Amino acid sequence: MLFDTHVHLNADQFDDDLEEVIQRAEEAGVKEMVVVGFDEKTINRALKLIEKYEQLYAAVGWHPVDAIDMTEDHLKWLEELAAHPKVVALGEMGLDYHWDKSPKEIQKQVFRQQIALAKKVQLPIIIHNRDADQDVVDILREEKAEEVGGIMHCFGGSVEIATQCLDMNFYISLGGPVTFKNAKRPKLIAKEVPLERLLIETDCPYLAPHPFRGKRNEPAYVELVAKEIAELREMSLEEIALQTRENAKKLFKIK
């Protein structure tokens, strides 16, 4: 009974075999998935998927890399979509200092706007953070994001940053990198984060876990993430699967 909290089944990489991918996820015990839309195209695709598949839910938001493209109309649209019964979070949103398509100040402005919207519609937020740890934490704190909480998606930061996020009502989500041989930080986080605040994800089609590293990722592989965490914590796969699924259902208010 696994819950993959972050999938991009709305990506072009799944155009040819989506049915088979979803079937394999079911066979691997993946009961629920959140399809994340982060621009106009991927949000529209996510909405179609959640109408078709009972086990799929959606998150809608604006990715920091594309922050420069977000308009006031997009923000109003996100607010309207937040009322959909299967839209369970806003995001992914945040800061990305690796790519330079959107200037940092615009990224920060769009990030703040989406946090404000999340507080208005009372939905948790999914945070994308790349090379921007302290700025992300500072903005979450300044905007009082703890009022809605959410997920630090595919967390790759330090225990210190994780602790600050936990203090602000956030869950820590781990994906494929925790299975990589030399991934010291994710492995340490997997052991240190309180079990009731831990989530698992694939971020598919990206970041496939070992032994599929470098290949297309898919939701069925979230079991490999759970297995790695179970080994690191000296627990059973069933315990990790059950607890992380309960955590996700609690956060997303899924009965």
N, C-alpha and C positions, 0 to 999 in steps of 0.2 A: 504493500500500500504506500506508494510514493507520490509526492507532490512536487512537480517541477515548476518552480516559481518564476522562471524566466526563459521563454522560448520565442524564437522568431520563425514560427511556421508560416508566417506571412512573407518570408523572404523568397526571392526568385529561385534560390537553390533547391526549394521543395516543389517547384512547379510540376515536375514530371512524375513524382511518386508519393505525393502527400498521403494518400490513403494507406499505402504500405507503411509509411513512417508512423502514422497514428496507430496502425494495427500492431506494429512491433512495440510501441510504447505500452499498449494495453497488455501485451503478452509479458512484458517486463514488470508489470504491476504498477505502472504509472496511472493513477486514478484521476488526477487533475493536473491541468497546466494553465499557466497564464501567458497568453500571447501578447507580446509587448509591441505597441505601435509607437513610432517616434517621429513620424512626419506624415504628411497628408496621405501619401500612397499606402504606407504600412498600416496606418490607423484604419483606413477604409477596408483593407484586406483583413485586418484583425476582426473588425465588426462582422464581416461576412462569415468568418470562421466560427465565431461564437454563436451565430444563429444556426449553423449547420450541426455543430458537435456539442453534445450536452456537457462533456467533460472539460471543455475549453472556456476560459474566462479571458477578459482583456484588461490591459492597462493602456492608457492613452496619454501621450505627452509629447514634448518636443526635445529632441536630442541636442546637447550643447554644440556639437559639431555643426548642426544646421540652425543654430539660434538666429543667425543673421537673416534667415528666411521667414521667421515667424512674425505674423502680423496680429493686429488687434482682433481681426475677424477669426483668426485661428484660435485665439484665446477664448473668444465667445463660443466657438464651436466645441472646444474642449469642455467648457462649462455645461453645454447642452448634453454632450455625450456622458458626462459624469452621472446623469440621471438614469442611464441604462442599467437595468438590474444585473447584468453580467459584466459591467465595467467595475472592477474591484479596486483599482488604484490609478493614480496619475503618475506618468513617467514612461520611458525613463527620462529623467532630467538631471541636470548637474553641471559639472565643469570638465572640459577636456583640453588640457594644455599640450597634448601630443600633436594633434592636427591643428593647423592654423587657419582654417576656413573662416571661422567666426572670431572676431576680436574678443579678448577676455572681458572687456567691460560690457559688451553686448551679451555674452554668455551669462555673466552675473545678473544682468537686468532680467533676462528671460527666466533664469533660475528663480529669482525672487518673485517674479510675477506668478510662476506656477506654484510656488509654495503658498502664496497668498490665496490662490484659487483653491488649492487643496484644503486649506483651512475653512474657506467659504462653503465648499461642498462636502466637507468632512470625509475625505478619502485619504488613505495612506499614500506615501510617495515612494517611488523607486529611484534610487540615486545611482547615476553613472559618474564615476570619479576616475579620471586618468591624469596622473602627475599633478594633482591639485589638492592634496589632502587637507592642508590647513585652511585654504580658502573655502573649501566645501564645508568643513566643520564650523568655521566662523559664520558663514551665511546661514547655515541651519540654526545656529544659536541665535544670531541676530533676528532672524525671521520667526523665532519661536516655533520651529518645525516640530518640536516635541508634542505639540497639541494634536497632531495627526500621526506622527511616527511614520514608520515605513521600513524600507529595506536598503541596506548598503549592498548593492548588487555586485556579484563577483568580486568580493572584497579581497584586496591585495595589500592592504596597509599594515601598519604595526599594531601591536597589542595596545599601545597607548592611544592610538587613533580609534581603535575598536572600542576601547573603554569609554572614550568621549561620546561616541555614537550610541553605545548602549545606554549611557546616562541621559541621552535625549530621546529615549523611547524607540530606538531603531533595532531591528534584527540584523544579524550578520549572515549573509548568504555566500556559500562557497560553491564553486563550479569545478570544471575540469582541471584547472591548475593545481588543485590540492593533490591530485594523483601524480603530478610530475616529480621525478626523482629528486631534483634539487630545489624544489619549491619550499624553502624553509619557512617563510612567513605564513603561507596558507596552512601548512601543517601545524605550526605553532598555534595559530588562531583556532584551528579545528579542535585542539585540545583545551584551549583556555576559555573560549566563549561559553557562558552558561548554556546548558542544553536547551533550556526553554526559550532561548533567544537565537537559536541557530536554524538556518534554512538551507536548502540545497537547490541547485539549478544546473542547467546545461549551457544557457546562452546560445543554444544551437541556432544556426549552423556553425557557430564559431567555437573556439576553445575546446575541442574534443579531448576527453580524458585519455590517459594511457590505457590501452595500447593503440588507440585510434588517433593519437596526436598528429596534427597536420592534415587529417582527413575531415570530411564533413561531419559535424556533430549532429546528434538527434536525441530526442527525449528519452528513448530507451536507455541511453548511456548514463542517465542520472543515477542509475543503480550503482555504477562504478564509483561515483562520487560518494554515495552513501556508504558503500563498502569500505572505502579508504578511511572515512571519518570513523566508522565503527572500529576499524583496526587501531587507529591512532588513539581512540578513547578506551580501547579494550572493552568494547560492548558488542552486542549482536547487531547484525544488519537490521533485524526486525525492530529492535529498540530505537535505532536511529531513524528508520523509515517512519515508524509510528509517531515519534515525538516531533520530527520536522514537519510531518503532514498536519499534526494537530496545531503546531505553531502557525503554519500557513493559513489554515482554516480560521483560526482565531483572528489573525491579522486582517485577512480579507473578508471577515464576517460571512463565511460560507458555512451554512448549516449542514 
